[in-house]
Amino acid sequence: MTEQDAVFATLEEYANAYCAKDADRLMALFDNGDEISLIGTGLDELCTGHEAIKEVFMRNFSDATATRFEWDWKHVTVTDNCAVVAVTLTIHLNTRDGPAEVPIRWTVSLVQREGAWRWLHRHASTAATSQEEGTAYPIR
């Protein structure tokens, strides 16, 4: 397995744990230190530290159940003991209102400690639908 494959395997583990609503498995992917962070798609999803990140997962789990992560475009960069993953994906969900598909853009920053890749930061966003193709800003 290449280093790029090992790094991407952490995203697969995240997807499996997220679909299982297993916050402890998700948190095990993150580095043990308190210098971890998460930016989600929600306006208030800006947090640092294990407790705050776990709270975001618990809120997500109460709102919907993810059934599948469908990976699309991906780019994995590995240098020494650091890695960055940029990926687009669709999360398939069951919500109170029925099935939903949410297109997401992710960036994950990782560090290798004692032979294992650990997440330092995860950023999720959705594309600005108000931004016309070929323009620089979502201004109308």
C-alpha positions as protocol buffer text, in pm:
chain_id: "A"
residue {
  index: 1
  type: MET
  ca { x: 0 y: 0 z: 0 }
}
residue {
  index: 2
  type: THR
  ca { x: 137 y: 341 z: -96 }
}
residue {
  index: 3
  type: GLU
  ca { x: 140 y: 632 z: 150 }
}
residue {
  index: 4
  type: GLN
  ca { x: -133 y: 800 z: -57 }
}
residue {
  index: 5
  type: ASP
  ca { x: -348 y: 485 z: -23 }
}
residue {
  index: 6
  type: ALA
  ca { x: -282 y: 471 z: 353 }
}
residue {
  index: 7
  type: VAL
  ca { x: -385 y: 835 z: 389 }
}
residue {
  index: 8
  type: PHE
  ca { x: -701 y: 786 z: 183 }
}
residue {
  index: 9
  type: ALA
  ca { x: -785 y: 476 z: 390 }
}
residue {
  index: 10
  type: THR
  ca { x: -844 y: 711 z: 684 }
}
residue {
  index: 11
  type: LEU
  ca { x: -1121 y: 878 z: 480 }
}
residue {
  index: 12
  type: GLU
  ca { x: -1276 y: 537 z: 413 }
}
residue {
  index: 13
  type: GLU
  ca { x: -1264 y: 463 z: 787 }
}
residue {
  index: 14
  type: TYR
  ca { x: -1426 y: 801 z: 854 }
}
residue {
  index: 15
  type: ALA
  ca { x: -1707 y: 719 z: 608 }
}
residue {
  index: 16
  type: ASN
  ca { x: -1767 y: 377 z: 767 }
}
residue {
  index: 17
  type: ALA
  ca { x: -1766 y: 518 z: 1120 }
}
residue {
  index: 18
  type: TYR
  ca { x: -1990 y: 810 z: 1019 }
}
residue {
  index: 19
  type: CYS
  ca { x: -2247 y: 581 z: 857 }
}
residue {
  index: 20
  type: ALA
  ca { x: -2238 y: 365 z: 1172 }
}
residue {
  index: 21
  type: LYS
  ca { x: -2289 y: 679 z: 1387 }
}
residue {
  index: 22
  type: ASP
  ca { x: -1981 y: 581 z: 1585 }
}
residue {
  index: 23
  type: ALA
  ca { x: -1837 y: 904 z: 1727 }
}
residue {
  index: 24
  type: ASP
  ca { x: -1561 y: 723 z: 1915 }
}
residue {
  index: 25
  type: ARG
  ca { x: -1430 y: 566 z: 1592 }
}
residue {
  index: 26
  type: LEU
  ca { x: -1442 y: 907 z: 1425 }
}
residue {
  index: 27
  type: MET
  ca { x: -1252 y: 1071 z: 1708 }
}
residue {
  index: 28
  type: ALA
  ca { x: -989 y: 794 z: 1697 }
}
residue {
  index: 29
  type: LEU
  ca { x: -892 y: 924 z: 1352 }
}
residue {
  index: 30
  type: PHE
  ca { x: -794 y: 1262 z: 1496 }
}
residue {
  index: 31
  type: ASP
  ca { x: -460 y: 1338 z: 1656 }
}
residue {
  index: 32
  type: ASN
  ca { x: -447 y: 1304 z: 2034 }
}
residue {
  index: 33
  type: GLY
  ca { x: -343 y: 1664 z: 2096 }
}
residue {
  index: 34
  type: ASP
  ca { x: -581 y: 1953 z: 2152 }
}
residue {
  index: 35
  type: GLU
  ca { x: -464 y: 2133 z: 1838 }
}
residue {
  index: 36
  type: ILE
  ca { x: -722 y: 1968 z: 1613 }
}
residue {
  index: 37
  type: SER
  ca { x: -994 y: 2158 z: 1432 }
}
residue {
  index: 38
  type: LEU
  ca { x: -1304 y: 2112 z: 1221 }
}
residue {
  index: 39
  type: ILE
  ca { x: -1498 y: 2339 z: 990 }
}
residue {
  index: 40
  type: GLY
  ca { x: -1831 y: 2200 z: 877 }
}
residue {
  index: 41
  type: THR
  ca { x: -2092 y: 2320 z: 634 }
}
residue {
  index: 42
  type: GLY
  ca { x: -2306 y: 2473 z: 910 }
}
residue {
  index: 43
  type: LEU
  ca { x: -2258 y: 2840 z: 985 }
}
residue {
  index: 44
  type: ASP
  ca { x: -2173 y: 2759 z: 1349 }
}
residue {
  index: 45
  type: GLU
  ca { x: -1955 y: 2453 z: 1276 }
}
residue {
  index: 46
  type: LEU
  ca { x: -1618 y: 2605 z: 1363 }
}
residue {
  index: 47
  type: CYS
  ca { x: -1447 y: 2424 z: 1644 }
}
residue {
  index: 48
  type: THR
  ca { x: -1126 y: 2304 z: 1802 }
}
residue {
  index: 49
  type: GLY
  ca { x: -1055 y: 2023 z: 2043 }
}
residue {
  index: 50
  type: HIS
  ca { x: -1196 y: 1675 z: 2088 }
}
residue {
  index: 51
  type: GLU
  ca { x: -1509 y: 1765 z: 2285 }
}
residue {
  index: 52
  type: ALA
  ca { x: -1631 y: 2033 z: 2045 }
}
residue {
  index: 53
  type: ILE
  ca { x: -1567 y: 1819 z: 1739 }
}
residue {
  index: 54
  type: LYS
  ca { x: -1749 y: 1524 z: 1892 }
}
residue {
  index: 55
  type: GLU
  ca { x: -2047 y: 1753 z: 1966 }
}
residue {
  index: 56
  type: VAL
  ca { x: -2068 y: 1839 z: 1593 }
}
residue {
  index: 57
  type: PHE
  ca { x: -2078 y: 1469 z: 1507 }
}
residue {
  index: 58
  type: MET
  ca { x: -2349 y: 1401 z: 1764 }
}
residue {
  index: 59
  type: ARG
  ca { x: -2563 y: 1683 z: 1625 }
}
residue {
  index: 60
  type: ASN
  ca { x: -2514 y: 1550 z: 1271 }
}
residue {
  index: 61
  type: PHE
  ca { x: -2619 y: 1203 z: 1385 }
}
residue {
  index: 62
  type: SER
  ca { x: -2939 y: 1337 z: 1541 }
}
residue {
  index: 63
  type: ASP
  ca { x: -3036 y: 1515 z: 1219 }
}
residue {
  index: 64
  type: ALA
  ca { x: -2985 y: 1230 z: 970 }
}
residue {
  index: 65
  type: THR
  ca { x: -2833 y: 889 z: 904 }
}
residue {
  index: 66
  type: ALA
  ca { x: -2565 y: 867 z: 638 }
}
residue {
  index: 67
  type: THR
  ca { x: -2589 y: 552 z: 430 }
}
residue {
  index: 68
  type: ARG
  ca { x: -2299 y: 597 z: 189 }
}
residue {
  index: 69
  type: PHE
  ca { x: -2012 y: 825 z: 94 }
}
residue {
  index: 70
  type: GLU
  ca { x: -1963 y: 839 z: -281 }
}
residue {
  index: 71
  type: TRP
  ca { x: -1609 y: 960 z: -358 }
}
residue {
  index: 72
  type: ASP
  ca { x: -1552 y: 1162 z: -674 }
}
residue {
  index: 73
  type: TRP
  ca { x: -1249 y: 1377 z: -752 }
}
residue {
  index: 74
  type: LYS
  ca { x: -953 y: 1335 z: -517 }
}
residue {
  index: 75
  type: HIS
  ca { x: -599 y: 1458 z: -477 }
}
residue {
  index: 76
  type: VAL
  ca { x: -363 y: 1327 z: -208 }
}
residue {
  index: 77
  type: THR
  ca { x: -30 y: 1495 z: -131 }
}
residue {
  index: 78
  type: VAL
  ca { x: 221 y: 1331 z: 106 }
}
residue {
  index: 79
  type: THR
  ca { x: 550 y: 1486 z: 215 }
}
residue {
  index: 80
  type: ASP
  ca { x: 761 y: 1349 z: 499 }
}
residue {
  index: 81
  type: ASN
  ca { x: 517 y: 1304 z: 790 }
}
residue {
  index: 82
  type: CYS
  ca { x: 241 y: 1538 z: 663 }
}
residue {
  index: 83
  type: ALA
  ca { x: -40 y: 1486 z: 414 }
}
residue {
  index: 84
  type: VAL
  ca { x: -326 y: 1684 z: 264 }
}
residue {
  index: 85
  type: VAL
  ca { x: -632 y: 1535 z: 97 }
}
residue {
  index: 86
  type: ALA
  ca { x: -863 y: 1735 z: -127 }
}
residue {
  index: 87
  type: VAL
  ca { x: -1173 y: 1547 z: -233 }
}
residue {
  index: 88
  type: THR
  ca { x: -1525 y: 1592 z: -360 }
}
residue {
  index: 89
  type: LEU
  ca { x: -1795 y: 1350 z: -256 }
}
residue {
  index: 90
  type: THR
  ca { x: -2165 y: 1298 z: -220 }
}
residue {
  index: 91
  type: ILE
  ca { x: -2303 y: 1191 z: 116 }
}
residue {
  index: 92
  type: HIS
  ca { x: -2621 y: 987 z: 84 }
}
residue {
  index: 93
  type: LEU
  ca { x: -2853 y: 1043 z: 381 }
}
residue {
  index: 94
  type: ASN
  ca { x: -3181 y: 932 z: 527 }
}
residue {
  index: 95
  type: THR
  ca { x: -3350 y: 1233 z: 684 }
}
residue {
  index: 96
  type: ARG
  ca { x: -3686 y: 1289 z: 853 }
}
residue {
  index: 97
  type: ASP
  ca { x: -3807 y: 1420 z: 517 }
}
residue {
  index: 98
  type: GLY
  ca { x: -3673 y: 1123 z: 317 }
}
residue {
  index: 99
  type: PRO
  ca { x: -3354 y: 1044 z: 127 }
}
residue {
  index: 100
  type: ALA
  ca { x: -3112 y: 1323 z: 42 }
}
residue {
  index: 101
  type: GLU
  ca { x: -2782 y: 1361 z: -138 }
}
residue {
  index: 102
  type: VAL
  ca { x: -2540 y: 1630 z: -25 }
}
residue {
  index: 103
  type: PRO
  ca { x: -2246 y: 1725 z: -249 }
}
residue {
  index: 104
  type: ILE
  ca { x: -1945 y: 1814 z: -35 }
}
residue {
  index: 105
  type: ARG
  ca { x: -1591 y: 1941 z: -83 }
}
residue {
  index: 106
  type: TRP
  ca { x: -1343 y: 1828 z: 178 }
}
residue {
  index: 107
  type: THR
  ca { x: -990 y: 1911 z: 277 }
}
residue {
  index: 108
  type: VAL
  ca { x: -821 y: 1698 z: 541 }
}
residue {
  index: 109
  type: SER
  ca { x: -478 y: 1773 z: 689 }
}
residue {
  index: 110
  type: LEU
  ca { x: -295 y: 1481 z: 849 }
}
residue {
  index: 111
  type: VAL
  ca { x: 25 y: 1406 z: 1037 }
}
residue {
  index: 112
  type: GLN
  ca { x: 197 y: 1070 z: 1070 }
}
residue {
  index: 113
  type: ARG
  ca { x: 272 y: 971 z: 1429 }
}
residue {
  index: 114
  type: GLU
  ca { x: 421 y: 637 z: 1525 }
}
residue {
  index: 115
  type: GLY
  ca { x: 338 y: 492 z: 1183 }
}
residue {
  index: 116
  type: ALA
  ca { x: -29 y: 597 z: 1180 }
}
residue {
  index: 117
  type: TRP
  ca { x: -193 y: 883 z: 991 }
}
residue {
  index: 118
  type: ARG
  ca { x: -392 y: 1114 z: 1222 }
}
residue {
  index: 119
  type: TRP
  ca { x: -620 y: 1400 z: 1129 }
}
residue {
  index: 120
  type: LEU
  ca { x: -531 y: 1752 z: 1241 }
}
residue {
  index: 121
  type: HIS
  ca { x: -803 y: 1936 z: 1052 }
}
residue {
  index: 122
  type: ARG
  ca { x: -1111 y: 1864 z: 840 }
}
residue {
  index: 123
  type: HIS
  ca { x: -1285 y: 2129 z: 637 }
}
residue {
  index: 124
  type: ALA
  ca { x: -1617 y: 2061 z: 460 }
}
residue {
  index: 125
  type: SER
  ca { x: -1798 y: 2298 z: 230 }
}
residue {
  index: 126
  type: THR
  ca { x: -2058 y: 2306 z: -42 }
}
residue {
  index: 127
  type: ALA
  ca { x: -2009 y: 2485 z: -372 }
}
residue {
  index: 128
  type: ALA
  ca { x: -2162 y: 2830 z: -390 }
}
residue {
  index: 129
  type: THR
  ca { x: -2471 y: 2775 z: -604 }
}
residue {
  index: 130
  type: SER
  ca { x: -2514 y: 3150 z: -641 }
}
residue {
  index: 131
  type: GLN
  ca { x: -2179 y: 3176 z: -821 }
}
residue {
  index: 132
  type: GLU
  ca { x: -2202 y: 3157 z: -1196 }
}
residue {
  index: 133
  type: GLU
  ca { x: -1952 y: 2932 z: -1374 }
}
residue {
  index: 134
  type: GLY
  ca { x: -1648 y: 3127 z: -1490 }
}
residue {
  index: 135
  type: THR
  ca { x: -1686 y: 3396 z: -1222 }
}
residue {
  index: 136
  type: ALA
  ca { x: -1464 y: 3455 z: -922 }
}
residue {
  index: 137
  type: TYR
  ca { x: -1723 y: 3534 z: -655 }
}
residue {
  index: 138
  type: PRO
  ca { x: -2078 y: 3427 z: -562 }
}
residue {
  index: 139
  type: ILE
  ca { x: -2220 y: 3777 z: -609 }
}
residue {
  index: 140
  type: ARG
  ca { x: -2550 y: 3843 z: -786 }
}
